[in-house]
Amino acid sequence: MTDGLKMSHVSHMFGENRVLCDISFDVAPGELVCLLGPSGCGKTTALRLAAGLEKLQIGEISVNDMIVAQPGGYVEPEKRGVGMVFQDYALFPHLNVAKNIGFGLRHFQERDRDDAIKAALKQVGMLEYLNAYPHELSGGQQQRIALARALAPKPRIMLLDEPFSGLDVARRADLRDTTLHVLKDAGIATVMVTHDPQEAMYMADRIIIMNEGQIMQDGTPETLYFKPDNRFVASFFGEVNRFSGTVDNGRVVTPVGDIKETGLENGTAVEVLIRPEGLHIGDAVNGHDILAHVDAVRVLGEVNLLHLTLESGSHIHARVPRRFSANNRQSVAITLDPEMTFVFPIS
């Protein structure tokens, strides 16, 4: 066992429905791990088991070398040293900010409780709202108070369940940044549940991608983006262009170019996934170029999205830097970026 959070061979059923199937992972002190996956994949159940909000059926959970859950053995949530922040804030409307935070510190001496409340509010930049009531605060401010309440008892583990999903884009970005820095400064082992891959990549040291109760891949954001283990992981980080083909002499022919050194046996049926930024766009300069017709150009902030039609009739998308504009071009040439191109056998 190690310090931090450790889940070992955890499975869970709701009636006849198996929502977790033999999942294992650990989170070190100071590490932020995101559980990422579609709705219903089991990530929130894993979080609730770690918190003690669900009784463990199969497996073992430990916090800082202490077993807190196993079949027939259970440590109450308030004795696990775990802080929790949820999507809905869960603040008491009739209590001011100080009393909301102090509610979980009733075992503290009065002076220690006051010091802990102020220290937690200072961490999240909300000290001047000590006497405010929840209805006087914006959604982002309420979530900061929820974070301060979770931080005040100085937990060893922090569990965040979709904590930013109810906020608008600007407040979400601001609070994500605050949360990340506060948790890193505190050195707390943190597990955050999200279904947003961009949010996971922004927040996480490691991402665990889940689907149908199982772990699909566990790794750094860079590893999962550039070296996905399977089609599910590759496609979960955003749109991909898809082609099917067959390995012939070690390579696969696609309408946007040949893919070499696949490492697969000849005759293997494969699916090729190419990220939109994996299609490099340039001027058509000779008769050997792979050409595509430009149907539309859309500005997506720092990049442009090109809607293209290949000579084969396939519609594809390419993502290019803003400095490259194809507005006045009827056709462009395409080359593949091998780092953004993935080949998986069709089983």
N, C-alpha and C positions, 0 to 999 in steps of 0.2 A: 504494500500500500504506500501511497505518497500523500504529501500535503495537498490541499485543494479538494476538489470533488472527483470521485471515482464511481462510475457505474459499471457493473460487471454482469454480463449475460442476463440482462433484464428483458423479461417478456411480460406482456399484460393483455388480459382479455376483458372486454365488456360484453357479458353474456357469451354468445357464440362467436363474437367478432374479435379476432386477434389484432390489436392495434399496435403492439410492439413485438418484434420477433428477434430475440437474442441480440440486443444492442449492448455494446461496450464502448466507453470512452472515458477519458479523464481530462480535467482542466486544472492547470497548475496555478498557484498564487500569482496574481498579476496578469494572467492570460485571459483574453476575451474570446470565447468560442461561440459561433453562431450555429444554431440548428436551423437549417434552411430546407424548405420543401413546400409542396402544395398543401392546400387545406386538407385535413384528414389524414396526413401521413404519419401522425403519432408524435410530433415534436412537442406539442403542448402537454400531452400525457407524460412524456419523459420529464418535462419540467415540473409538473405537479407531483410526480413520484419523488423527485429530488427534494422538493419543498416539504414533503410529508402530507400533502393534501389528498393523496391517494395512497391506500395501503398496498405495499409491494407484494406481488404474487409469486414471482420467480426472479431469482438473481440476488444481487447484493449492492447496496449503496453505502459509501463511506464519505465522511467529511473530516479532513485533517486526521486521517488514520483511525477515526472512530466509526465503527459500523453503526449507521443510523437506520438502516432498513434491511431486513431479510425476512423470508417467510417465517412467521411466528415471532418476529422481533421488530419493534417499532419505537423510534424516538419521536416525541411530539415535535411539531414544526417549530415552536418557540424555543426549544432546547437544542436545535440543530445549528444555531449560529448562521442562519440564512436570512438574507434580505430579499424582498420581492417587490417588483414594480409591474403593474398590469396596465393594460390599454385604457381602462376606464377610471384611472386615478384612485377611486375608492376613498375619497376624503369625506370626513364627517361634515355635513353642511352646517350644523349648529355649533361647531367648534372653530375657533380661530386657528391660524397657522401654527402658532406655538403649541396649542393644546392638541392639534392633530398629530404633530410630531411627538409630543410628550406622551401620547396615549400608549405607545409601545415601550415607554421608559419608566413605567410605574414602579419597577423594582429599584430604580436609581434613587439616591438621596436627592433632596430638592435642589441643592446647589449644583450637584453633578448633572442633574437632569437639565437645568437651565443652560449650563455650559455646553452640554451635548447638543441641545436644540440650536443654540446660536452657531456652534461650530458647523453643524450640518447645513444650516441655511447659508452660511458664508461660503461653503464649498460649492453650492449651486447658484451663488450670486443673488440670493433672495433675502438677505438679512433685514432689509428695511420693511419687509412684509410680515414681520413677526406677529402683528396684531390684526392683520387682514383676515377676512373670511373668504372661503372658497368662491362664493358667488361674485366677489369683487375682482377675481383674477381671470386672466385669459386661460385658454386650454393649455398653452405652453407653460404658463406660470404654475398652473395646477399640477402639471406633470413634474415640474422641478420640485414642487413641495413633496410630491409622492416619492421622488428620488431621495430628497433630504430625509424623509421619514424612514426610508429603508436604510440609509447610511448611518443614522444617528446611533443605533446600538453597536456600531462597528462590527458588522457581520464578517464572517470568514468567506462566505459564498454569496454572490448576488445573482438573482434570477430575474430576467426581464422577459416578459411575454408581450410581444408586439407593442412595445411601449410608445412608439411614435406614430402609429398608423392612423390615429384620430386627428392628427394635426395637419395644417396646410403646409405646402412645400417649404416656405421660408422658415416657419417655426420648427418644422421637422429637422431641417439642416442645422439650425442653431442649437437645438436641444441635443441632437446626436453628437455634435462636437463637444458640448459641455459634458455630456454623460461619459463619452470616451475618455476625456482628460481627467475627470474626477475619479473614475474607476482605476485608471492607470496610476494616478498619483497615490491612491489608497492601497494599491497592490492587492486588490481583491480578485479572487478567481470568479469569473463571470460567465454565465451561460445566457445567451439571448436568443429568443425564438423570433424568426421573421419568415415571411414568404417572399420578401423583396430581395433579389440577388444583388442589386446595386447597394442596398443598405448593408447587406452582409459583407460585401467587399470593402465598404467604407469602414466598418466597425471592427471586423474580426482579425485576430491573429491566425485563427484556424476556422475553417467552415466544415461542418458535417452536413452533407446533403442526404436527406431522407426521402424515402418513397415507400408507401404501403407498409409502414412499420419497420422498415429495414434501412440500414446505413448503406447508401450507394457509394460514397467516397468520403474520406476524411483527409483534409490537407490544407495547405495555405491557399489563400485566394489565387495566387499566381499559378500554383500547381493545378488547381481545379479548372482554371480558365484555359491554360495552355496545354495541359496534359490530362484531359478527362478520361476516366476509365471506361465510360460507356456512353451510348447515345443519350440516355436520360440526363446525365450530368452535362454533356456538351451542349444540349439544347436548352437546359434550364437557365443558362446565363444570358438569355436573350435570343432573338431571332437568328436562324441559320438558313442558308440555302442548302437544299437537299437534292442529291442525285443518286441514282442507283447504277451499279455497274458490276463487272466481273474481273477478277484479277487474271491478267494474261502476261506471262513473262515478268512477273513481279510488279507490274504496274496496273493502274486503273485509268481508263480513258473516260473523261467527262467532257461535256460541251464547253467548259471553261478552261480546259487544259489537262494534261496528263499528270497523274500522281505517281511518283516513283518510289521504289523501296518500301512497299507496304508491309513486308514481313509476313505476308499471308500466302497460302498455297495457291497455285494456279487453279482456276476454276471456281474459287470461292466467290459466292455472291455477296456483295457488300453494299452498304449505304455510305455515301460521302456527305459529310456535313462541313460547310464552309461559312465562317462568320462573315457578315457584310464587310467588315474592315479587312478581311482576308482577300478581297478582290481589289487588286491595285489597278487604278484607272489611268490611262494615258492617251496621247494622241495616236490615231491610226496613221502609221508611217510607211507600212509596206504590206504586201499581199499575204504575208504569213501571219499577220495579227489575228487573234480571236476577237471578233467585233461584236458589239451589242448596240442596239438602237436606244437612244435616251428618250424615255417616255415622260419623265417628270423629275424635277429636282425639288427637294424639300429641305428647308433649313431647320436643323435640330440644335440650335445653340452653337456649340463649338465645332460641330461637323455638319456636312450636308449628306442627305440620304438620296441616292440615285435609284430611280425605278428604271430598270433596263429590260429589254427583250433581246434574247439571243437569236441567232440565225435559225436555230433549231425550233424556235417558238417558245422556249422556256422563259418565264418571267423571273428575274432575280433582283436582289437589292445589294447595293454597294454603299459603304459608308466612307466618306473621304473628307480630308481636312477642308475647312471653310475656304482656304486660299485657292482651292481648285474648284472652278465653276464649270459646269457643263451646260449652262443655260442656252448657249448659242451653238451647240454642237449637235449634229444629228446622230453621230455614232462615235463610240470610243473603243479603245483597245483594252483588253483585260489580260492581266497576268496573276497567277496564284501566289499567295504567301503560304509556304508549307507550314509555318507555325500556327496558322489559323485554319488549317485544313485537317479534318479527322476522318479516318476510315475505320468502319466497324463491320465485322461480318454479320450478315443477316441470318439469325438462327431460326 
